[in-house]
C-alpha cells in the first residue's frame, strides 16, 4: 500500500480507484461540500508528477458553491495510479482515462475543466479532439510548447521520435526533474513550504521518458492546427506566469492568438507578473491573482 492510497483528506473527500477499459487502475478523489447531488462539477487535471493531495486545497481556494463538486485524479504513470512512471505512448491514453473518469463520476452533470501544465495540454487536446465536453476550460501554465532548453523543441521532438521508434521510448530523457534544485533557484514557486511538499512527494517520478517527449510534441502540434482550431467552441482562459521556465510561455501567447483568429470560442489570456510556473501553488501574492481570475470565469453570472 502506497502512502496516500487511502483517504487522509477528511469527510468531504472520497478517494477511489477506477479500473479503465485497458485494465489500468486510476486513483481519483471527489470533494463534495454537500450530500446533495451536485449541479456542476469542477474537473481538475493536474500536471506531470502531481497527485490528488497536492491540489486538495483548491476546492476551498476556489470557494466552490455547496451545490458543486470537485474531482481530480492521478494520471497514469504517476501518483498511486498504474502505468510506467513518467511515460505515455500517446495523449489519447491520458484523454481516455479522463473521459472514463468523467463518465463515471460526472455523468450527464455539466462540468468545467480547470487544469495545470500537462493537464492543460490533455484538456485542450481532449476537447479539440471531441472526447471531452466541458462548458469551459481555465488552464494554468499549460504545456502548449516544450521548452527550448537544452535543444529547440523541434529537435527534441524529432530525437524523441527516433529513439522511440528504435525501442527506447520508455528510457528516461532526464528532463523535468526539479527535486534537486535549491529553493532559491527553483522554477516552480516562491513558497518554500509548497516547494518542500513538492520535493517530498510520496510518489516521485523520474525524468520524462522519450516516449512522453514525443507524445507531448505531437499533442502540441495538434492543438496548433488551424483546421482543428476552427472546430473549437469551448471558451478557454489561459493563465501564464511571467517567470515561466518549465513550459514554453511564448506558446501561450501564440496559441491564444491563433485561437482568437480561427476558433469560434471566447479566448482570454492573462499574464501573472512575477509569478513562477505553479500558479495555483504559488505564494499568496501570485496564487490569489490566479484564483481571482479563474473564479471570475468559473462563476460569471
C-alpha positions as CSV (number, residue, x, y, z in Angstrom):
1,X,0.0,0.0,0.0
2,X,1.4,3.4,-1.0
3,X,1.4,6.3,1.5
4,X,-1.7,8.0,0.3
5,X,-3.7,5.2,-1.3
6,X,-6.4,5.7,1.3
7,X,-8.4,8.9,2.2
8,X,-6.4,11.1,4.5
9,X,-8.2,14.3,3.5
10,X,-11.4,14.3,5.6
11,X,-15.1,13.6,5.3
12,X,-15.7,15.9,2.3
13,X,-13.3,13.8,0.2
14,X,-13.9,10.3,-1.3
15,X,-10.8,8.5,-2.6
16,X,-11.4,5.6,-5.0
17,X,-9.8,3.6,-7.8
18,X,-11.2,3.2,-11.3
19,X,-10.3,0.2,-13.5
20,X,-10.1,1.5,-17.0
21,X,-11.1,-0.3,-20.2
22,X,-7.4,-1.0,-20.7
23,X,-7.1,-2.6,-17.3
24,X,-5.2,0.2,-15.6
25,X,-6.1,1.3,-12.1
26,X,-6.6,5.1,-11.9
27,X,-6.8,6.7,-8.4
28,X,-9.2,9.6,-8.2
29,X,-10.6,11.9,-5.5
30,X,-14.0,13.6,-5.3
31,X,-14.7,16.6,-3.0
32,X,-18.4,17.2,-2.2
33,X,-19.3,20.1,0.2
34,X,-22.9,18.7,0.4
35,X,-24.5,15.3,0.3
36,X,-27.0,16.5,-2.3
37,X,-26.3,15.6,-5.9
38,X,-24.1,18.3,-7.4
39,X,-25.5,20.6,-10.1
40,X,-22.0,21.2,-11.6
41,X,-18.5,19.7,-11.4
42,X,-15.2,21.3,-11.4
43,X,-12.9,18.8,-13.1
44,X,-9.3,19.4,-12.3
45,X,-6.5,17.9,-14.4
46,X,-3.1,18.2,-12.7
47,X,0.4,18.4,-14.1
48,X,3.2,15.9,-14.7
49,X,4.3,14.2,-11.5
50,X,1.4,15.6,-9.4
51,X,-1.1,13.7,-7.2
52,X,-4.5,14.2,-5.6
53,X,-3.3,15.5,-2.2
54,X,-1.2,18.2,-3.8
55,X,-4.3,20.0,-5.0
56,X,-6.6,19.2,-2.1
57,X,-6.8,22.8,-1.0
58,X,-8.2,24.0,-4.4
59,X,-11.9,23.4,-3.7
60,X,-11.7,25.8,-0.8
61,X,-9.4,28.1,-2.6
62,X,-11.9,28.4,-5.5
63,X,-14.7,28.6,-2.9
64,X,-16.9,26.3,-4.9
65,X,-20.6,26.5,-4.0
66,X,-22.2,23.8,-1.9
67,X,-24.1,22.6,-5.0
68,X,-20.9,22.0,-6.9
69,X,-18.4,19.1,-6.6
70,X,-14.7,18.8,-7.4
71,X,-12.9,15.7,-9.0
72,X,-9.3,15.1,-9.7
73,X,-7.0,12.1,-10.3
74,X,-3.5,10.8,-10.5
75,X,-2.7,10.5,-14.2
76,X,-1.5,7.1,-15.3
77,X,2.2,6.7,-14.6
78,X,2.1,9.0,-11.5
79,X,0.7,9.2,-8.1
80,X,-0.9,5.9,-7.0
81,X,-2.3,5.1,-10.4
82,X,-1.0,2.3,-12.6
83,X,1.3,2.8,-15.5
84,X,5.0,3.1,-16.4
85,X,6.4,6.0,-14.4
86,X,6.7,9.3,-16.4
87,X,5.8,7.6,-19.7
88,X,3.0,7.8,-22.2
89,X,2.7,6.4,-25.6
90,X,0.1,8.9,-26.9
91,X,-2.0,11.6,-25.4
92,X,-5.1,9.7,-26.4
93,X,-4.3,7.4,-23.4
94,X,-4.5,10.4,-21.0
95,X,-7.7,11.5,-22.7
96,X,-9.2,8.0,-22.5
97,X,-8.6,8.0,-18.7
98,X,-10.1,11.4,-18.4
99,X,-13.2,10.5,-20.4
100,X,-13.8,7.4,-18.3
101,X,-13.4,9.2,-15.0
102,X,-15.7,12.0,-16.2
103,X,-18.3,9.4,-17.4
104,X,-18.2,7.5,-14.1
105,X,-18.2,10.4,-11.7
106,X,-19.7,13.3,-13.5
107,X,-22.1,11.5,-15.8
108,X,-24.5,13.9,-17.5
109,X,-23.9,16.7,-15.0
110,X,-22.4,19.9,-16.6
111,X,-18.7,20.4,-15.8
112,X,-15.9,22.9,-16.2
113,X,-12.3,22.0,-16.6
114,X,-9.6,23.7,-14.5
115,X,-6.1,22.4,-15.2
116,X,-2.4,23.0,-14.9
117,X,0.7,22.4,-17.1
118,X,0.4,18.9,-18.6
119,X,-3.2,18.8,-17.6
120,X,-3.8,21.9,-19.7
121,X,-2.5,20.1,-22.8
122,X,-4.5,17.0,-22.0
123,X,-7.7,19.1,-21.6
124,X,-7.2,21.2,-24.7
125,X,-6.2,18.2,-26.8
126,X,-9.1,16.1,-25.5
127,X,-11.6,18.9,-26.0
128,X,-10.4,19.7,-29.5
129,X,-10.5,16.0,-30.5
130,X,-14.1,15.8,-29.3
131,X,-13.5,13.3,-26.4
132,X,-14.2,15.9,-23.6
133,X,-17.1,18.3,-23.5
134,X,-16.6,20.9,-20.8
135,X,-18.6,24.1,-20.6
136,X,-15.2,26.0,-20.5
137,X,-11.5,25.5,-19.7
138,X,-9.4,27.5,-17.4
139,X,-5.8,26.5,-17.6
140,X,-2.8,27.5,-15.6
141,X,0.7,27.5,-17.2
142,X,-0.4,24.9,-19.9
143,X,2.1,22.7,-21.6
144,X,1.4,24.2,-25.1
145,X,5.0,24.0,-26.0
146,X,8.1,22.1,-24.9
147,X,10.8,24.4,-23.5
148,X,13.6,25.2,-26.0
149,X,16.3,24.1,-23.5
150,X,18.7,22.3,-23.9
151,X,17.5,22.0,-27.5
152,X,14.9,23.6,-29.7
153,X,11.5,21.8,-29.3
154,X,11.5,20.5,-32.9
155,X,14.9,18.9,-32.4
156,X,13.8,17.4,-29.0
157,X,10.6,16.1,-30.7
158,X,12.4,14.5,-33.7
159,X,15.1,13.0,-31.4
160,X,12.4,11.5,-29.1
161,X,10.6,10.2,-32.2
162,X,13.7,8.4,-33.5
163,X,14.6,7.0,-30.1
164,X,11.0,5.8,-29.5
165,X,11.0,4.0,-32.9
166,X,14.2,2.1,-32.1
167,X,12.7,0.8,-28.9
168,X,13.9,3.3,-26.3
169,X,10.5,5.1,-25.7
170,X,10.5,4.2,-22.0
171,X,14.0,5.4,-21.4
172,X,14.1,8.5,-19.2
173,X,15.2,11.7,-21.0
174,X,16.2,13.2,-17.7
175,X,14.0,16.2,-18.3
176,X,11.5,17.6,-15.9
177,X,13.2,16.8,-12.6
178,X,13.0,19.6,-10.0
179,X,13.6,18.0,-6.7
180,X,17.4,18.5,-6.8
181,X,17.1,22.3,-7.2
182,X,17.8,24.6,-4.2
183,X,14.7,26.6,-3.3
184,X,16.3,29.9,-4.3
185,X,16.9,28.7,-7.8
186,X,13.7,26.6,-8.2
187,X,11.5,27.0,-11.3
188,X,8.2,26.3,-9.6
189,X,7.1,28.5,-6.7
190,X,8.1,31.4,-4.4
191,X,6.5,29.5,-1.4
192,X,9.2,27.5,0.5
193,X,6.6,25.2,2.2
194,X,4.9,24.3,-1.0
195,X,8.3,23.6,-2.7
196,X,9.2,21.4,0.2
197,X,6.0,19.5,-0.2
198,X,6.6,19.0,-3.9
199,X,10.1,17.8,-3.3
200,X,8.9,15.4,-0.6
201,X,6.2,13.8,-2.7
202,X,5.3,10.3,-1.7
203,X,5.1,9.5,-5.4
204,X,8.4,10.6,-7.0
205,X,8.7,10.1,-10.8
206,X,11.8,10.1,-12.9
207,X,12.5,12.5,-15.7
208,X,10.0,12.2,-18.6
209,X,10.6,9.3,-21.0
210,X,11.5,9.9,-24.6
211,X,8.0,8.4,-25.4
212,X,6.4,11.1,-23.3
213,X,8.5,13.8,-25.0
214,X,7.4,12.5,-28.5
215,X,3.8,12.2,-27.4
216,X,3.8,15.7,-26.0
217,X,5.4,17.2,-29.1
218,X,2.7,15.5,-31.2
219,X,-0.1,16.8,-29.0
220,X,1.2,20.4,-29.0
221,X,1.4,20.3,-32.8
222,X,-2.2,19.1,-32.9
223,X,-3.6,21.9,-30.9
224,X,-2.0,24.5,-33.1
225,X,-3.6,23.1,-36.3
226,X,-5.8,25.8,-37.7
227,X,-8.4,23.3,-39.1
228,X,-8.7,21.8,-35.6
229,X,-9.0,25.3,-34.0
230,X,-11.9,26.1,-36.3
231,X,-13.9,23.4,-34.5
232,X,-13.2,24.8,-31.0
233,X,-16.3,26.2,-29.5
234,X,-15.5,26.0,-25.8
235,X,-14.3,29.2,-24.0
236,X,-10.6,28.9,-22.9
237,X,-8.8,31.1,-20.4
238,X,-5.1,30.8,-20.3
239,X,-3.1,32.0,-17.2
240,X,0.6,32.4,-17.8
241,X,3.4,33.0,-15.4
242,X,5.9,35.8,-16.3
243,X,8.9,33.9,-14.9
244,X,7.9,30.7,-16.6
245,X,10.7,28.3,-17.4
246,X,9.1,24.8,-17.1
247,X,7.0,25.2,-20.3
248,X,7.2,27.5,-23.3
249,X,5.4,30.7,-22.2
250,X,5.6,32.2,-25.7
251,X,3.5,29.2,-26.9
252,X,0.6,30.5,-24.6
253,X,0.5,33.8,-26.5
254,X,0.9,32.2,-29.9
255,X,-1.9,29.7,-29.2
256,X,-4.3,32.3,-27.9
257,X,-3.6,34.5,-30.9
258,X,-4.4,31.6,-33.3
259,X,-7.4,30.5,-31.3
260,X,-8.8,34.0,-31.4
261,X,-8.3,34.2,-35.1
262,X,-9.6,30.7,-36.1
263,X,-11.8,29.3,-33.4
264,X,-15.5,30.0,-32.6
265,X,-14.7,30.3,-28.9
266,X,-14.0,33.1,-26.5
267,X,-10.3,33.1,-25.7
268,X,-8.7,35.0,-22.8
269,X,-5.1,35.4,-21.9
270,X,-3.8,36.7,-18.6
271,X,-0.1,37.2,-17.6
272,X,0.6,37.0,-13.9
273,X,3.6,39.3,-13.5
274,X,6.4,38.0,-11.3
275,X,5.0,34.5,-10.9
276,X,6.6,31.2,-11.4
277,X,5.1,28.0,-13.0
278,X,2.9,26.7,-10.1
279,X,0.3,29.5,-10.3
280,X,-2.2,27.6,-8.1
281,X,0.6,26.6,-5.7
282,X,2.4,29.9,-5.6
283,X,2.9,32.3,-2.7
284,X,-0.4,34.1,-1.9
285,X,0.6,37.2,-3.8
286,X,0.5,35.3,-7.1
287,X,-1.9,32.5,-6.2
288,X,-4.6,34.9,-5.3
289,X,-4.3,36.7,-8.6
290,X,-4.7,33.4,-10.5
291,X,-7.6,32.2,-8.3
292,X,-9.4,35.6,-8.7
293,X,-9.1,35.4,-12.5
294,X,-10.3,31.8,-12.5
295,X,-13.2,32.5,-10.2
296,X,-14.4,35.4,-12.4
297,X,-14.6,33.0,-15.3
298,X,-16.0,30.0,-13.4
299,X,-18.8,31.9,-11.6
300,X,-19.6,34.6,-14.1
301,X,-23.3,35.5,-13.9
